[in-house]
Amino acid sequence: MPESNRAVGFILASISVTVFTYYTFWVIILPFVDEDHFVHNYFLPQEYAILLPVYAGVSLICLLSVFIGYVMLKSKKKKA
C-alpha cells in the first residue's frame, strides 16, 4: 500500500509541476514573445489565462458549498 501511495503522490506532483510551468510560461513569458513565433501555436489565447482559473475557482467554491450544505443537512437529521 505505501508504494502505491508514493506512486500516486509522484504522479500528482508531476502533474502539478507541469501545469504550473505551463501556466507560468503562458502568462508571464509568452506576452514578450513575438506574435508570429511558433511557440504561440502551443497555447490558448491570452483571455483564457484569466477565464479558466476564474471558472475553476467558482466551480470549486460551488462544489464545496454544496458539500458543506449536504453534510450540515445530514448531521441535522441524525440529531432529530
C-alpha positions as CSV (number, residue, x, y, z in Angstrom):
1,M,0.0,0.0,0.0
2,P,2.7,2.6,0.8
3,E,4.3,2.1,-2.6
4,S,1.1,2.8,-4.4
5,N,0.6,6.0,-2.3
6,R,4.1,7.0,-3.2
7,A,3.4,6.5,-6.9
8,V,0.1,8.4,-6.8
9,G,1.8,11.2,-4.9
10,F,4.6,11.3,-7.5
11,I,2.1,11.4,-10.4
12,L,0.1,14.2,-8.7
13,A,3.2,16.2,-8.0
14,S,4.4,15.8,-11.6
15,I,1.1,16.9,-13.0
16,S,1.1,19.9,-10.6
17,V,4.6,21.0,-11.6
18,T,3.8,20.6,-15.3
19,V,0.6,22.7,-15.1
20,F,2.3,25.3,-13.0
21,T,5.2,25.6,-15.5
22,Y,2.8,25.7,-18.5
23,Y,0.6,28.4,-16.9
24,T,3.6,30.5,-15.7
25,F,5.2,30.4,-19.2
26,W,1.8,31.2,-20.8
27,V,1.1,34.2,-18.5
28,I,4.5,35.7,-17.8
29,I,6.8,34.9,-20.6
30,L,4.6,34.5,-23.7
31,P,3.5,38.2,-23.9
32,F,7.1,39.1,-24.5
33,V,7.5,36.6,-27.4
34,D,6.7,37.8,-31.0
35,E,3.1,37.0,-32.2
36,D,4.4,35.1,-35.2
37,H,6.7,32.8,-33.3
38,F,5.8,29.1,-33.4
39,V,5.6,28.9,-29.6
40,H,2.2,30.6,-29.8
41,N,0.8,27.5,-31.5
42,Y,1.0,25.6,-28.2
43,F,-1.0,28.0,-26.1
44,L,-4.6,29.2,-26.0
45,P,-5.4,32.9,-26.5
46,Q,-4.4,35.2,-23.5
47,E,-8.0,35.8,-22.4
48,Y,-8.3,32.2,-21.4
49,A,-5.4,32.7,-18.9
50,I,-7.8,34.6,-16.7
51,L,-11.1,32.9,-17.6
52,L,-10.0,29.3,-16.9
53,P,-8.8,29.9,-13.3
54,V,-11.9,32.0,-12.5
55,Y,-14.3,29.3,-13.8
56,A,-12.3,26.7,-11.9
57,G,-12.4,28.7,-8.7
58,V,-16.1,29.4,-9.0
59,S,-16.8,25.7,-9.7
60,L,-14.7,24.7,-6.7
61,I,-16.5,27.2,-4.4
62,C,-19.9,25.9,-5.6
63,L,-19.0,22.3,-5.1
64,L,-17.6,23.0,-1.6
65,S,-20.8,24.9,-0.7
66,V,-23.0,22.1,-1.9
67,F,-20.9,19.5,0.0
68,I,-20.9,21.6,3.2
69,G,-24.7,22.1,2.9
70,Y,-25.2,18.4,2.4
71,V,-23.1,17.5,5.4
72,M,-25.0,20.0,7.6
73,L,-28.4,18.7,6.5
74,K,-27.3,15.1,7.1
75,S,-25.9,15.9,10.5
76,K,-29.1,17.8,11.4
77,K,-31.2,14.7,10.5
78,K,-29.1,12.5,12.8
79,K,-29.8,14.8,15.8
80,A,-33.6,14.7,15.3
